[in-house]
Amino acid sequence: MKVDVYKRPEAGGKFSYLAVPEGRPIPEEATNTDWETASHNVDLDDDHTPVDDLPSQDALRQIDAKGYAISSVNKVRIGPNV
């Protein structure tokens, strides 16, 4: 699955990341935050190596459940180029 990745700054110079299926808008419940584009066309699938602190399978489960995946503030990256 291809996803678009957005980021927002958090305390301590860390970032939270939001991944949505490529081409889809940021979900309404997440639009109240100032997300900035981090990366487009990130490859996220079961056979892909885990993407740093957020394993691909966890992100895919979140996308299946709610249409997007979001990292914890303690996790620094969600995509290979982010």
Secondary structure, 3 states (H helix, E strand, C coil): CEEEEEEEECHHHCEEEEEEECCCCCCHHHCCCCCEEEEEEEECCCCCCCECCECHHHHHHHHHHHCCEECCCCCCCCCCCC
